[in-house]
Amino acid sequence: MIATTPATAVTGLVNRHGLPVITAPTTGGDPRWQVTGPDGHIRWSTPTFTPALFTAAGDHMSGPVARAESVPLSEWLGQPDWPTAERYLRDNIADLLHPQTTQELRRLGEQDPHNRLIPAYQAILDLTHAAGGVIDPPETRYQPTETIRTSQMEPRDTVQGPMPVTFALDYLTPRLKTDEHNPTTLIPDRKLRRLWDDRLLRLTYHDTRARDLAATLAAGVIGEHQGRVDDGRWNATMFGAVATVLRMTVDEARTPGFIDAWNTALDDIACCTAHSEHRMHWVPRLDELRFTVTNHGIPGNINEPAPDHATPLNILTDTMADCRPRHTPGRVP
């Protein structure tokens, strides 16, 4: 990628695809063309523009686009955003669902376990395959009720499973707004993201497939960073912890401290690496889930009221709100 504006203007694409950046000379000091790797370190520089810049940049291509052998997969992974990725998927669905392509995508994920986007692409293909290779029509896609007050959630009866492919694609799209203090800067729109998280949690309750994919989708939201705050990564831990609770047996819910994944999630959640506004949106979300589980059970797991599962949900709420791990029955201090 060649950036003629400051590198911060292309951070989203760099993070999305692991791209090196060729930057134009600045006006001060020692003006030079530079090649900056995906890790942010300057790899090569020259006082004049030369084709060698492209050679140097190519040597530092590390993202999945560079490693994909399948042309359709490489082109799909290389789309600049999720709306264009959806259009490419609709036009090339047979090629992308081919077993060889899906196996290659899994291989790319194994080679790059810290890449948060590859599992998101895999989740999209899994949902598409489960839907019989058919993506729901664009006109049926979910539209958040933006007029709802912050203290309320959308009516529960609007949620229907299983999770549509278009919902997953739209969920992954960053929700941004203009910073009122700096009109040239985009910042996370946490009030709008809240509506999508509300919906995803309800799907996680109703649909076992959504339960398996919710954390992956949350982690795949790239571009809603604000400084060191990464709501998406922390959100993924929350959805993962909720899914762990919804999979618990009655005995496990009574003493969840024996479950390693649960203890790890609590420690990560207690770090509170998300914005306080984003964290507080989880309080009414978890309150509703606790009421629903206690009175109606858990689809695909417990077909009767499950009051014992209120215990780990209470612990999760307290840990998230107080930013410190709460005592969990069965956990050794």
Phi and psi in degrees as a GROMACS rama.xvg file:
@    title "Ramachandran Plot"
@    xaxis  label "Phi"
@    yaxis  label "Psi"
@TYPE xy
-104.554  125.291  ILE-2
-113.686  115.676  ALA-3
-96.1269  -5.01014  THR-4
-109.674  171.439  THR-5
-54.116  146.793  PRO-6
-58.4586  -26.2312  ALA-7
-62.9101  -22.1104  THR-8
-73.3252  -17.1378  ALA-9
-118.23  16.5725  VAL-10
-58.2936  -38.877  THR-11
-59.1576  -47.0038  GLY-12
-68.4223  -37.6623  LEU-13
-61.7192  -47.1263  VAL-14
-66.5299  -35.6494  ASN-15
-67.1913  -39.6981  ARG-16
-117.385  1.49487  HIS-17
63.1543  46.3187  GLY-18
-93.4255  144.809  LEU-19
-78.0569  157.077  PRO-20
-125.887  131.982  VAL-21
-98.6986  118.629  ILE-22
-110.58  143.427  THR-23
-74.1653  158.023  ALA-24
-61.7188  146.405  PRO-25
-89.3011  171.711  THR-26
-85.0988  -21.5424  THR-27
-102.079  166.815  GLY-28
63.5178  -129.089  GLY-29
-107.883  90.6594  ASP-30
-66.301  124.582  PRO-31
-145.115  149.919  ARG-32
-75.0865  137.014  TRP-33
-130.338  148.269  GLN-34
-109.157  116.466  VAL-35
-108.123  126.915  THR-36
-72.1385  169.399  GLY-37
-59.8367  -21.7791  PRO-38
-83.6728  -0.710623  ASP-39
91.0767  -3.01907  GLY-40
-90.9512  139.855  HIS-41
-72.9019  124.383  ILE-42
-101.776  -24.6468  ARG-43
-166.36  150.295  TRP-44
-149.329  157.408  SER-45
-154.39  147.196  THR-46
-73.6002  -16.9609  PRO-47
-128.245  153.532  THR-48
-70.6978  129.488  PHE-49
-146.604  148.616  THR-50
-57.3218  -20.2348  PRO-51
-62.3749  -21.8073  ALA-52
-59.1117  -40.3192  LEU-53
-69.1588  -36.1997  PHE-54
-63.6143  -45.0545  THR-55
-63.7923  -40.5188  ALA-56
-64.8998  -41.5199  ALA-57
-61.3808  -30.8779  GLY-58
-68.0792  -16.2409  ASP-59
-116.878  18.9786  HIS-60
-73.8062  118.361  MET-61
-124.402  -6.6985  SER-62
-75.3004  170.654  GLY-63
-62.7289  -27.2313  PRO-64
-60.9823  -40.5682  VAL-65
-69.9925  -26.153  ALA-66
-97.8863  -11.6542  ARG-67
-71.5513  129.935  ALA-68
-88.0305  -31.3465  GLU-69
-73.5668  127.926  SER-70
-62.4127  -49.2677  VAL-71
-59.6908  -39.7743  PRO-72
-66.5069  -44.6788  LEU-73
-60.2827  -42.6614  SER-74
-68.3571  -37.8907  GLU-75
-65.8846  -47.3175  TRP-76
-64.0837  -24.4973  LEU-77
-87.433  -0.0440129  GLY-78
-64.8802  143.524  GLN-79
-72.3039  -20.7281  PRO-80
-157.477  175.724  ASP-81
-71.5237  -35.51  TRP-82
-59.7373  -41.7444  PRO-83
-73.2697  -31.3443  THR-84
-63.9944  -36.5076  ALA-85
-65.2067  -44.1665  GLU-86
-61.7825  -40.7887  ARG-87
-66.0051  -39.9904  TYR-88
-61.6921  -44.6551  LEU-89
-62.4453  -35.707  ARG-90
-81.9651  -19.1526  ASP-91
-132.007  33.1131  ASN-92
-63.217  -37.9865  ILE-93
-65.685  -42.9398  ALA-94
-65.3966  -39.6655  ASP-95
-75.5151  -23.8421  LEU-96
-91.6786  -0.325266  LEU-97
-61.0951  135.72  HIS-98
-51.9655  -37.3759  PRO-99
-64.578  -37.4029  GLN-100
-70.0551  -44.1179  THR-101
-66.0749  -35.8764  THR-102
-65.4815  -38.1519  GLN-103
-66.2333  -38.1085  GLU-104
-63.4534  -40.9835  LEU-105
-63.5846  -38.374  ARG-106
-64.1911  -41.1389  ARG-107
-61.3682  -37.9056  LEU-108
-65.7675  -37.7144  GLY-109
-68.5855  -33.4051  GLU-110
-73.805  -24.9282  GLN-111
-133.453  69.5213  ASP-112
-65.5066  -16.2678  PRO-113
-91.8546  -4.11391  HIS-114
-76.97  119.773  ASN-115
-84.1003  -13.9948  ARG-116
-85.8124  -35.889  LEU-117
-57.864  -47.0435  ILE-118
-60.6454  -30.8964  PRO-119
-66.7333  -42.6076  ALA-120
-61.4972  -40.4424  TYR-121
-63.1641  -39.3416  GLN-122
-62.3624  -40.3261  ALA-123
-62.1432  -44.2006  ILE-124
-65.8855  -38.762  LEU-125
-61.9568  -44.3435  ASP-126
-65.1335  -40.0327  LEU-127
-65.8106  -42.0153  THR-128
-64.0331  -42.2084  HIS-129
-64.9881  -26.3682  ALA-130
-87.0024  12.9538  ALA-131
76.7353  25.2823  GLY-132
75.7265  17.5537  GLY-133
-119.179  129.199  VAL-134
-95.9963  133.614  ILE-135
-58.4065  146.985  ASP-136
-59.9421  145.183  PRO-137
-56.9118  -33.7737  PRO-138
-71.115  -12.2293  GLU-139
-96.615  2.9664  THR-140
-69.752  156.578  ARG-141
-66.2968  136.074  TYR-142
-123.856  116.492  GLN-143
-61.1806  148.099  PRO-144
-88.2242  91.1728  THR-145
-73.8754  -13.654  GLU-146
-82.1915  -5.85813  THR-147
-68.9711  145.614  ILE-148
-73.6615  154.173  ARG-149
-58.8001  -33.5521  THR-150
-79.6044  -2.55979  SER-151
-116.893  160.063  GLN-152
-113.073  165.268  MET-153
-67.1494  152.832  GLU-154
-54.2176  135.772  PRO-155
-63.5561  -30.6915  ARG-156
-73.3739  -2.2159  ASP-157
-83.0097  -8.83887  THR-158
-91.3123  127.021  VAL-159
-132.258  139.078  GLN-160
-103.926  172.194  GLY-161
-74.8432  173.996  PRO-162
-62.9543  124.352  MET-163
-71.7645  151.901  PRO-164
-62.4718  -40.029  VAL-165
-65.6674  -31.6302  THR-166
-63.5019  -45.5153  PHE-167
-61.3134  -42.9821  ALA-168
-63.9864  -43.7682  LEU-169
-70.0644  -35.4074  ASP-170
-60.4606  -37.9215  TYR-171
-70.9185  -18.1852  LEU-172
-71.4785  125.486  THR-173
-57.3069  138.387  PRO-174
-103.162  106.048  ARG-175
-125.527  158.936  LEU-176
-143.923  163.322  LYS-177
-75.1765  133.599  THR-178
-69.9491  119.129  ASP-179
-64.355  -21.7539  GLU-180
-89.3912  -16.3742  HIS-181
-146.921  88.8955  ASN-182
-59.1835  -15.3533  PRO-183
-89.7082  0.512368  THR-184
-115.524  137.798  THR-185
-99.8138  138.275  LEU-186
-128.914  161.183  ILE-187
-59.0094  136.249  PRO-188
-96.2048  89.7871  ASP-189
-73.1523  -26.2691  ARG-190
-68.6864  -38.4675  LYS-191
-74.4395  -39.4452  LEU-192
-60.6667  -33.8009  ARG-193
-56.4209  -41.0172  ARG-194
-64.3188  -38.3179  LEU-195
-70.8416  -36.6336  TRP-196
-69.0544  -38.7045  ASP-197
-55.4679  -47.9885  ASP-198
-64.5283  -43.7961  ARG-199
-63.935  -37.2984  LEU-200
-66.3178  -39.4499  LEU-201
-66.468  -38.5598  ARG-202
-64.3579  -36.6414  LEU-203
-61.7123  -36.8003  THR-204
-69.9903  -46.0877  TYR-205
-79.1249  -32.1088  HIS-206
-121.685  117.976  ASP-207
-63.8732  -30.7321  THR-208
-68.266  -41.8738  ARG-209
-62.508  -34.3455  ALA-210
-60.0487  -37.0108  ARG-211
-76.3679  -25.4831  ASP-212
-107.386  -11.2081  LEU-213
-58.2521  -47.1991  ALA-214
-64.1416  -37.3051  ALA-215
-63.6468  -42.9482  THR-216
-66.1583  -42.1436  LEU-217
-62.3597  -41.8403  ALA-218
-67.3517  -26.4602  ALA-219
-78.9494  -3.06295  GLY-220
-77.8726  102.446  VAL-221
-108.804  133.651  ILE-222
114.277  -1.99504  GLY-223
-101.515  23.7701  GLU-224
-70.8437  152.018  HIS-225
-143.47  99.4472  GLN-226
66.649  -127.855  GLY-227
-90.3004  -3.25993  ARG-228
-81.6825  124.372  VAL-229
-125.932  88.697  ASP-230
-60.7821  -34.8079  ASP-231
-63.8692  -44.7492  GLY-232
-64.5423  -43.7726  ARG-233
-67.4242  -38.8363  TRP-234
-57.8914  -40.2275  ASN-235
-60.5138  -38.8475  ALA-236
-65.3089  -39.4861  THR-237
-63.5101  -48.3995  MET-238
-63.9833  -36.1824  PHE-239
-64.4623  -40.0014  GLY-240
-66.5693  -41.8152  ALA-241
-61.5083  -44.7188  VAL-242
-61.2325  -37.334  ALA-243
-61.7692  -42.7355  THR-244
-63.0929  -43.9775  VAL-245
-68.616  -16.9145  LEU-246
-93.7396  -9.70708  ARG-247
-66.7374  144.452  MET-248
-76.2349  173.089  THR-249
-61.4961  -44.109  VAL-250
-63.5741  -40.1787  ASP-251
-65.7064  -37.3767  GLU-252
-65.5883  -29.7955  ALA-253
-72.9433  -32.7228  ARG-254
-134.46  67.1094  THR-255
-68.2495  -14.2908  PRO-256
-63.0572  -13.4639  GLY-257
-80.791  -6.73001  PHE-258
-97.8869  114.193  ILE-259
-59.9237  -42.1964  ASP-260
-61.5408  -35.3503  ALA-261
-67.3786  -45.8873  TRP-262
-63.5394  -40.7586  ASN-263
-63.4793  -42.59  THR-264
-62.8128  -42.3011  ALA-265
-60.9146  -42.8929  LEU-266
-62.4071  -40.6535  ASP-267
-68.6544  -40.5994  ASP-268
-65.891  -36.5776  ILE-269
-65.4777  -18.9356  ALA-270
-67.165  -22.4469  CYS-271
52.2037  53.0143  CYS-272
-86.0997  14.7295  THR-273
-110.335  161.864  ALA-274
-63.2022  144.06  HIS-275
-60.6116  -36.9237  SER-276
-62.3096  -42.7978  GLU-277
-63.7317  -42.3074  HIS-278
-64.3194  -41.9354  ARG-279
-68.485  -22.5738  MET-280
-64.4313  -19.9602  HIS-281
-77.5496  -17.3657  TRP-282
-64.3723  -57.6503  VAL-283
-64.5397  -29.5611  PRO-284
-61.5567  -47.6554  ARG-285
-73.3661  -32.0381  LEU-286
-60.4773  -44.6756  ASP-287
-64.958  -42.4573  GLU-288
-61.8279  -42.3986  LEU-289
-60.5947  -44.2645  ARG-290
-62.6658  -43.8476  PHE-291
-65.0792  -46.1609  THR-292
-64.7976  -43.8292  VAL-293
-61.7784  -36.6166  THR-294
-99.6889  -20.5618  ASN-295
-127.182  -3.0389  HIS-296
81.9122  -161.565  GLY-297
-133.009  113.55  ILE-298
-53.7147  133.574  PRO-299
79.66  1.49689  GLY-300
-137.261  -61.3666  ASN-301
-127.358  116.297  ILE-302
-94.028  35.1789  ASN-303
-156.425  166.406  GLU-304
-49.7851  140.593  PRO-305
-125.578  67.5403  ALA-306
-64.5167  -25.1045  PRO-307
-65.6509  -24.7065  ASP-308
-75.1251  -8.8689  HIS-309
-65.9015  -28.7531  ALA-310
-61.5189  -55.8087  THR-311
-65.5624  -30.1353  PRO-312
-68.7695  -36.0199  LEU-313
-64.3886  -43.0288  ASN-314
-62.2823  -41.4697  ILE-315
-63.0325  -44.0149  LEU-316
-63.1857  -46.1912  THR-317
-65.2315  -40.6632  ASP-318
-63.7565  -43.2939  THR-319
-66.1838  -40.6478  MET-320
-75.8944  -34.7336  ALA-321
-98.4818  -7.92736  ASP-322
59.2035  38.7248  CYS-323
-155.129  143.028  ARG-324
-62.6494  137.34  PRO-325
-96.9046  154.049  ARG-326
-62.9111  133.17  HIS-327
-116.936  125.276  THR-328
-54.5039  128.409  PRO-329
98.2586  -16.4664  GLY-330
-84.558  132.209  ARG-331
-83.0855  124.892  VAL-332
